[in-house]
Structures are given as C-alpha cells and as structure tokens.
Amino acid sequence: MTMTETTGVAEVTDATFAEEVLKADGAVLVEFTADWCPPCRALAPVLREVAAQEAGRTRVVQLDVDANPRTATAYGVLSVPRMLVFRDGEPVRSMVGTRSKRRLLQELEEARTS
C-alpha cells in the first residue's frame, strides 16, 4: 500500500482491495477517485485531515477508478468522488460528492455505530 502525493491517504488497488479493505478489522473509508476529477481534488485535504484525526478508529484509503475498474464496477461506482464505509468487510454506508470535514466525521460515526 502506498501513500499518494496528492492526499497523503493510502492507496489500494484491485489487487490489494480484499486484503486492505475486506479483511480489515473495524471501519475503512474508501474514496473512489480519479485524477481528472476536480471535486476529488477538493476533497483531498478533508480526507487527509479525517485520516489523521481518525487514526486508530477508521482507516482512510482511496482507489483510482481508472486504474482499478474491477473494484469500481463491483461496487457500482458510476460517479466520483464516491465514498463507501466498510465495517468488518461489508459496505455499510455510501456517500457521493464532496462534503465538509464535520459532515464526513458525523457520517463516519453513524456508519461505525449503526
């Protein structure tokens, strides 16, 4: 798993998704993103802050939909940015579009406790 230059958030791929997300203990926030997506770039600093603040509670990773179409297709990702929260390998919440750090943290908390 590598850290991306733009977000400082770990990157997963089709090859590593099962190990890094589906087999992970606890909550994982996956951002489905693309280099050409301006809203994705706008969300990058929010994700970086959330990843730092949630360290130990929620892992934050991203997946480039262009480079990893298999996983994007498997989860029905038709627009980016799309975020899925996985808990113990199961998707429990879906969010589309940018959002504030406050709203994202609230949605994460709801996903962890629902």
Contact map, one row per residue, 1 for C-alpha under 8 A:
111000000111000100000000000000000000000000000000000000000000000000000000000000000000000000000000000000000000000000
111100000111000000000000000000000000000000000000000000000000000000000000000000000000000000000000000000000000000000
111110111110000000000000000000000000000000000000000000000000000000000000000000000000000000000000000000000000000000
011111111110000000000000000000000000000000000000000000000000000000000000000000000000000000000000000000000000000000
001111110000000000000000000000000000000000000000000000000000000000000000000000000000000000000000000000000000000000
000111110000000000000000000000000000000010010000000000000000000000000000000000000000000000000000000000000000000000
001111111000000000000000000000000000000000011011000000000000000000000000000000000000000000000000000000000000000000
001111111100000000000000000000000000000000000001000000000000000000000000000000000000000000000000000000000000000000
001100111110000000000000000000000000000000000011001000000001110000000000000000000000000000000000000000000000000000
111100011111000000000000000000000000000000000000000000000001110000000000000000000000000000000000000000000000000000
111100001111100000000000000000000000000000000000000000000000111000000000000000000000000000000000000000000000000000
110000000111111110010000000000000000000000000000000000000000111000000000000000000000000000000000000000000000000000
000000000011111110000000000000000000000000000000000000000000001100110010000000000000000000000000000000000000000000
000000000001111111000000000000000000000000000000000000000000000000011110000000000000000000000000000000000000000000
000000000001111111000000000000000000000000000000000000000000000000000000000000000000000000000000000000000000000000
100000000001111111110000000000000000000000000000000000000000000000000000000000000000000000000000000000000000000000
000000000001111111111100000000000000000000000000000000000000000000000010000000000000000000000000000000000000000000
000000000000011111111110000000000000000000000000000000000000000000000000000000000000000000000000000000000000000000
000000000000000111111111000000000000000000000000000000000000000000000000000000000000000000000000000000000000000000
000000000001000111111111000000000000000000000000000000000000000000000000000000000000000000000000000000000000000000
000000000000000011111111000100000000000000000000000000000000000000000000000000000000010010000000000000000000000000
000000000000000011111111000000000000000000000000000000000000000000000000000000000000010111000000000000000000000000
000000000000000001111111100000000000000000000000000000000000000000000000000000000000000110000000000000000000000000
000000000000000000111111111100000000000000000000000000000000000000000000000000000000000110000000000000000000000000
000000000000000000000011111000000000000000000000000000000000000000000000000000000000001110000000000000000000000000
000000000000000000000001111100000000000000000000000000001100000000000000000000000000011100000000000000000000000000
000000000000000000000001111110000000000000000000000000001110000000000000000000000000111100000000000000000000000100
000000000000000000001001011111000000000000000000000000000111100000000000000000000000111000000000000000000000000000
000000000000000000000000001111100000000000000000000000000111100000000000000000000011110000000000000000000000000000
000000000000000000000000000111110000000000000000000000000001111000000000000000000011110000000000000000000000000000
000000000000000000000000000011111000000000000000000000000001111000000000000000001111000000000000000000000000000000
000000000000000000000000000001111100000000000000000000000000011110000001000010011110000000000000000000000000000000
000000000000000000000000000000111110100100000000000000000000011110000000000000011100000000000000000000000000000000
000000000000000000000000000000011111100100000000000000000000000111000000000000011000000000000000000000000000000000
000000000000000000000000000000001111100110000000000000000000000100000000000000000000000000000000000000000000000000
000000000000000000000000000000000111110000000000000000000000000000000000000000000000000000000000000000000000000000
000000000000000000000000000000001111111110000000000000000000000000000000000000011000000000000000000000000000000000
000000000000000000000000000000000001111111000000000000000000000000000000000000000000000000000000000000000000000000
000000000000000000000000000000000000111111100000000000000000000000000000000000011000000000000000110000000000000000
000000000000000000000000000000001110111111110000000000000000000000000000000000011000000000000000010000000000000000
000001000000000000000000000000000010111111111000000000000000000000000000000000000000000000000000000000000000000000
000000000000000000000000000000000000011111111100000000000000000000000000000000000000000000000000010000000000000000
000000000000000000000000000000000000001111111110000000000000000000000000000000000000000000000000011000000000000000
000001100000000000000000000000000000000111111111000000000000000000000000000000000000000000000000000000000000000000
000000100000000000000000000000000000000011111111100000000000000000000000000000000000000000000000000000000000000000
000000000000000000000000000000000000000001111111110000000000000000000000000000000000000000000000000110000000000000
000000101000000000000000000000000000000000111111111000000001000000000000000000000000000000000000000010000000000000
000000111000000000000000000000000000000000011111111100000000000000000000000000000000000000000000000000000000000000
000000000000000000000000000000000000000000001111111110000000000000000000000000000000000000000000000010000000000000
000000000000000000000000000000000000000000000111111111000001000000000000000000000000000000000000000010001000000000
000000001000000000000000000000000000000000000011111111100111000000000000000000000000000000000000000000000000000000
000000000000000000000000000000000000000000000001111111100000000000000000000000000000000000000000000000000000000000
000000000000000000000000000000000000000000000000111111100000000000000000000000000000000000000000000000000000000000
000000000000000000000000000000000000000000000000011111111110000000000000000000000000000000000000000000000000000000
000000000000000000000000000000000000000000000000001111111110000000000000000000000000000000000000000000000000000000
000000000000000000000000000000000000000000000000000001111110000000000000000000000000000000000000000000000000000000
000000000000000000000000011000000000000000000000000001111110000000000000000000000000000000000000000000000000000000
000000000000000000000000011110000000000000000000001001111111000000000000000000000000000000000000000000000000000000
000000000000000000000000001110000000000000000000001001111111100000000000000000000000000000000000000000000000000000
000000001100000000000000000111100000000000000010011000000111110000000000000000000000000000000000000000000000000000
000000001111000000000000000111100000000000000000000000000011111000000000000000000000000000000000000000000000000000
000000001111000000000000000001111000000000000000000000000001111100000000000000000000000000000000000000000000000000
000000000011100000000000000001111000000000000000000000000000111110010000000000000000000000000000000000000000000000
000000000000100000000000000000011110000000000000000000000000011111110000000000000000000000000000000000000000000000
000000000000000000000000000000011100000000000000000000000000001111111011000000000000000000000000000000000000000000
000000000000000000000000000000000100000000000000000000000000000111111000000000000000000000000000000000000000000000
000000000000100000000000000000000000000000000000000000000000000111111000000000000000000000000000000000000000000000
000000000000110000000000000000000000000000000000000000000000001111111111000000000000000000000000000000000000000000
000000000000010000000000000000000000000000000000000000000000000011111111100000000000000000000000000000000000000000
000000000000010000000000000000000000000000000000000000000000000000011111110000000000000000000000000000000000000000
000000000000110010000000000000000000000000000000000000000000000010011111111000000000000000000000000000000000000000
000000000000000000000000000000010000000000000000000000000000000010011111111110000000000000000000000000000000000000
000000000000000000000000000000000000000000000000000000000000000000001111111110000000000000000000000000000000000000
000000000000000000000000000000000000000000000000000000000000000000000111111110000000000000000000000000000000000000
000000000000000000000000000000000000000000000000000000000000000000000011111110000000000000000000000000000000000000
000000000000000000000000000000000000000000000000000000000000000000000001111111000000000000000000000000000000000000
000000000000000000000000000000010000000000000000000000000000000000000001111111110100000000000000000000000000000000
000000000000000000000000000000000000000000000000000000000000000000000000000111110000000000000000000000000000000000
000000000000000000000000000000000000000000000000000000000000000000000000000011111100000000000001000000000000000000
000000000000000000000000000000011100101100000000000000000000000000000000000011111100000000000001100000000000000000
000000000000000000000000000000111100101100000000000000000000000000000000000000111110000000000001110000000000000000
000000000000000000000000000000111000000000000000000000000000000000000000000010111111000000000111100000000000000000
000000000000000000000000000011110000000000000000000000000000000000000000000000001111100000000111000000000000000000
000000000000000000000000000011100000000000000000000000000000000000000000000000000111110000111110000000000000000000
000000000000000000000000001111000000000000000000000000000000000000000000000000000011111000111100000000000001001000
000000000000000000001100011111000000000000000000000000000000000000000000000000000001111111111000000000000000000000
000000000000000000000000111100000000000000000000000000000000000000000000000000000000111111110000000000000000000100
000000000000000000000111111000000000000000000000000000000000000000000000000000000000011111000000000000000000000000
000000000000000000001111100000000000000000000000000000000000000000000000000000000000011111100000000000000000000000
000000000000000000000100000000000000000000000000000000000000000000000000000000000000011111110000000000000000000000
000000000000000000000000000000000000000000000000000000000000000000000000000000000001111011111100000000000000000000
000000000000000000000000000000000000000000000000000000000000000000000000000000000001111001111100000000000000001000
000000000000000000000000000000000000000000000000000000000000000000000000000000000001110000111110000000000000001000
000000000000000000000000000000000000000000000000000000000000000000000000000000000111100000111111000000000000000000
000000000000000000000000000000000000000000000000000000000000000000000000000000000111000000001111100000000000000000
000000000000000000000000000000000000000000000000000000000000000000000000000000111110000000000111110000000000000000
000000000000000000000000000000000000001000000000000000000000000000000000000000011100000000000011111000000000000000
000000000000000000000000000000000000001101100000000000000000000000000000000000001000000000000001111100000000000000
000000000000000000000000000000000000000000100000000000000000000000000000000000000000000000000000111110110000000000
000000000000000000000000000000000000000000000100000000000000000000000000000000000000000000000000011111110000000000
000000000000000000000000000000000000000000000110110000000000000000000000000000000000000000000000001111111000000000
000000000000000000000000000000000000000000000000000000000000000000000000000000000000000000000000000111111100000000
000000000000000000000000000000000000000000000000000000000000000000000000000000000000000000000000001111111110000000
000000000000000000000000000000000000000000000000000000000000000000000000000000000000000000000000001111111111000000
000000000000000000000000000000000000000000000000010000000000000000000000000000000000000000000000000011111111100000
000000000000000000000000000000000000000000000000000000000000000000000000000000000000000000000000000001111111110000
000000000000000000000000000000000000000000000000000000000000000000000000000000000000000000000000000000111111111000
000000000000000000000000000000000000000000000000000000000000000000000000000000000000100000000000000000011111111100
000000000000000000000000000000000000000000000000000000000000000000000000000000000000000000000000000000001111111110
000000000000000000000000000000000000000000000000000000000000000000000000000000000000000000000000000000000111111111
000000000000000000000000000000000000000000000000000000000000000000000000000000000000100000011000000000000011111111
000000000000000000000000001000000000000000000000000000000000000000000000000000000000001000000000000000000001111111
000000000000000000000000000000000000000000000000000000000000000000000000000000000000000000000000000000000000111111
000000000000000000000000000000000000000000000000000000000000000000000000000000000000000000000000000000000000011111
